[in-house]
Amino acid sequence: MRPLISIIIPTFNSSKTLKACLDSVFEQSASFEVLIMDAVSTDGTLKILDEYTLTYANIKVYSDKDKGIYDAMNKGMDLAKGEWLFFLGSDDVFYDKDVLSTISKKLTNTDREVVYGNVLIIGDTAWAKNGEIYAGKFTTEKLLNQNICHQAIFYKRDYMLEHVGYYNLDYVKSADWDLNLRFWAKTKFAHTELTITKYSVEGFSGNSGDANLSRDFVNNVMLYFNFSPFNHFINTSKFVYYKDVLRLQQENHPLRYKLGSVKRSIRRVLNKFS
């Protein structure tokens, strides 16, 4: 019988955190399988995994060289049998033992292709503080400026493969943000206030940016959402890549850009006297 959820966990020399991660998985009561996508670990990771495969029938381990975490996730997506996909870091744990039983009720009674909740931040990062619940319900404007943690998201596998595609390996640190934008542009998400995981920001992408994604971000957003550079979602100083939007306006629409510059100057003057 097809499991409801496929939990995909990339590993590479994860022996220090893996047991806690897997213990939090196997205390769950739900229909799930676990796929470990290992990048040929050289510490005790594979030995730990041997113990779990002897104990649990619903875990499979694949150990092979890959091109990084998102490549491992893509491979796991192809191998997964579950109706829903969930990508968990090897240094993350489920928030409590009832997470999957609770979310399963939501997954089996929704007509949405993506269901997401929150994460509890463990550690400090530039975009969240230790102990913070991140990040509530999203809007288009919010997603254009910050990402939903993949440790909080359940994706409908078949829809993902047929309509959205894989993680883009050009974005070594933030391919999940790019994927979420592609998903958001195509379908509606369902939010739950449930806290899904305790997310350790000490991991791979917790404290670093992605230069390639930053370079492509505005063009990607315009492509995915069919936006012009004058769309109100991105033609605003509230948009994190607003400077790039202005540059595109100036290069491709110089007359309209000049008119916009005059309007912005007038608003600045008026604001001084308001």
Secondary structure, DSSP 8 states (H G I E B T S, - for coil): ---SEEEEEEESS-TTTHHHHHHHHHT--SSEEEEEEE----SSHHHHHHHHHHH-TTEEEEE---SSHHHHHHHHHHH--SSEEEE--TT-EESSTTHHHHHHHHHTT---SEEEEEEEEES-BTTB-TT-EE-----HHHHTTS---GGGEEEEHHHIIIII----TT-TTTHHHHHHHHHHHHS-EEEEEEEEEEEETTSTTTT---HHHHHHHHHHHHHHHT--TT-TTTSSTTSTTHHHHHHHHHHH-HHHHHHHHHHHHHHHHHHHT-
